[in-house]
Amino acid sequence: MTELENRLMSAIGLCMKAGKLASGEFAAEKALKSGGRLAIVDEDASENTKKQWRSACEFRGVPIIFVRDLGFAIGKSARMSAVVTDDGFKKMILSAEQKLRAERETAGDADENGQDTAKTETDNCEKQNVHDTEAKTHD
């Protein structure tokens, strides 16, 4: 995990410890409807879940971000969605996410120039499938 990914995860974890984050499907949905400031959805959530959260956030004018390992960041496994209820934490988390996104875009530009950098989400999924297949054949 890069320094910027750690910073984003730390900001989300701090928000959870401060009691300004509602996590889990029902609590997050309730928080969004009652004035949530920022929705956070795990990148591994189903496409249907992502679509539902995008629609709900668009309807309410609430920003949404997608992160890796949301459950790990907040100390609760298998959580796919969370809502920040505080403006200060919203700003902190969005700032960290924007810096991480800029780093990834820069890495993408460097990759086009032939340097070894992070791959896109699709490339990572394909690579994981190759590793899973290799692991199964070696057993």
C-alpha positions as CSV (number, residue, x, y, z in Angstrom):
1,M,0.0,0.0,0.0
2,T,1.4,3.4,-0.9
3,E,1.7,6.3,1.4
4,L,-1.3,8.1,-0.1
5,E,-3.4,4.9,0.1
6,N,-2.4,4.7,3.8
7,R,-3.4,8.3,4.3
8,L,-6.8,7.7,2.8
9,M,-7.4,4.6,4.9
10,S,-6.2,6.4,8.0
11,A,-8.6,9.3,7.4
12,I,-11.5,6.9,7.0
13,G,-10.5,5.0,10.1
14,L,-10.2,8.2,12.1
15,C,-13.6,9.2,11.0
16,M,-15.0,5.9,12.2
17,K,-13.3,6.2,15.6
18,A,-14.7,9.7,16.0
19,G,-18.2,8.3,15.4
20,K,-18.8,10.3,12.3
21,L,-19.1,7.3,9.9
22,A,-22.1,5.1,9.5
23,S,-21.2,1.7,8.0
24,G,-23.2,-1.2,6.7
25,E,-26.0,-1.2,4.3
26,F,-28.9,0.0,6.5
27,A,-27.0,2.4,8.7
28,A,-25.2,4.0,5.8
29,E,-28.5,4.3,3.8
30,K,-30.2,5.9,6.8
31,A,-27.3,8.4,7.3
32,L,-27.3,9.3,3.6
33,K,-31.0,10.1,3.8
34,S,-30.6,12.2,7.0
35,G,-27.9,14.5,5.7
36,G,-24.9,12.4,4.9
37,R,-21.9,14.3,3.6
38,L,-19.9,11.7,1.6
39,A,-20.6,8.1,0.5
40,I,-17.8,5.6,0.5
41,V,-18.2,2.3,-1.4
42,D,-15.8,-0.6,-1.6
43,E,-14.4,-1.2,-5.1
44,D,-15.2,-4.9,-4.6
45,A,-19.0,-4.2,-4.1
46,S,-21.3,-5.7,-6.7
47,E,-22.1,-3.6,-9.8
48,N,-25.7,-3.5,-8.6
49,T,-24.6,-2.0,-5.2
50,K,-22.4,0.5,-6.9
51,K,-25.2,1.5,-9.2
52,Q,-27.7,1.9,-6.3
53,W,-25.2,4.1,-4.4
54,R,-24.4,6.3,-7.4
55,S,-28.1,6.9,-8.0
56,A,-28.9,7.7,-4.4
57,C,-25.9,10.1,-4.2
58,E,-26.7,11.8,-7.4
59,F,-30.3,12.2,-6.3
60,R,-29.2,13.9,-3.0
61,G,-26.2,15.7,-4.4
62,V,-23.8,13.9,-2.2
63,P,-20.3,13.0,-3.5
64,I,-19.3,9.3,-3.7
65,I,-15.9,7.7,-3.7
66,F,-14.8,4.1,-4.3
67,V,-11.9,2.7,-2.2
68,R,-10.1,-0.6,-1.8
69,D,-10.7,-2.6,1.5
70,L,-13.2,-0.4,3.2
71,G,-13.8,-2.9,5.9
72,F,-10.1,-3.1,6.7
73,A,-10.0,0.7,7.0
74,I,-12.8,0.9,9.5
75,G,-12.0,-2.3,11.4
76,K,-15.2,-4.1,10.4
77,S,-14.9,-6.9,7.8
78,A,-17.2,-7.3,4.9
79,R,-18.5,-3.7,4.9
80,M,-19.2,-2.5,1.4
81,S,-20.7,1.0,2.1
82,A,-20.3,3.8,4.6
83,V,-21.4,7.4,4.9
84,V,-19.5,10.3,6.5
85,T,-21.7,12.5,8.5
86,D,-19.3,15.4,9.3
87,D,-18.1,18.1,6.9
88,G,-14.5,18.2,8.3
89,F,-14.0,14.5,7.8
90,K,-15.6,14.8,4.3
91,K,-13.0,17.4,3.3
92,M,-10.1,15.4,4.8
93,I,-11.2,12.2,3.1
94,L,-11.9,13.8,-0.3
95,S,-8.5,15.6,-0.2
96,A,-6.7,12.3,0.4
97,E,-8.7,10.6,-2.3
98,Q,-8.0,13.3,-4.8
99,K,-4.3,13.2,-4.1
100,L,-4.4,9.4,-4.5
101,R,-6.3,9.7,-7.8
102,A,-3.8,12.2,-9.1
103,E,-0.9,9.9,-8.2
104,R,-2.6,7.0,-10.1
105,E,-3.2,9.2,-13.1
106,T,0.4,10.2,-13.1
107,A,1.4,6.6,-12.8
108,G,-0.9,5.8,-15.8
109,D,0.9,8.5,-17.8
110,A,4.3,7.1,-16.8
111,D,3.1,3.6,-17.8
112,E,2.4,4.8,-21.3
113,N,6.0,6.0,-21.5
114,G,7.2,2.5,-20.9
115,Q,7.9,2.7,-17.1
116,D,6.7,0.0,-14.7
117,T,3.8,1.4,-12.7
118,A,0.4,0.5,-11.3
119,K,-2.0,-1.2,-13.7
120,T,-5.6,-0.4,-14.2
121,E,-8.3,-2.2,-12.3
122,T,-9.1,-4.4,-15.3
123,D,-5.5,-5.3,-15.7
124,N,-5.2,-6.2,-12.0
125,C,-8.3,-8.4,-12.2
126,E,-6.9,-10.3,-15.2
127,K,-3.6,-10.7,-13.5
128,Q,-5.2,-12.0,-10.4
129,N,-7.2,-14.6,-12.5
130,V,-3.9,-15.8,-14.0
131,H,-2.3,-16.2,-10.6
132,D,-5.4,-18.0,-9.3
133,T,-5.3,-20.4,-12.3
134,E,-1.5,-21.0,-11.8
135,A,-2.0,-21.7,-8.1
136,K,-4.7,-24.2,-8.8
137,T,-2.6,-26.1,-11.4
138,H,0.4,-26.3,-9.0
139,D,-1.7,-28.0,-6.2
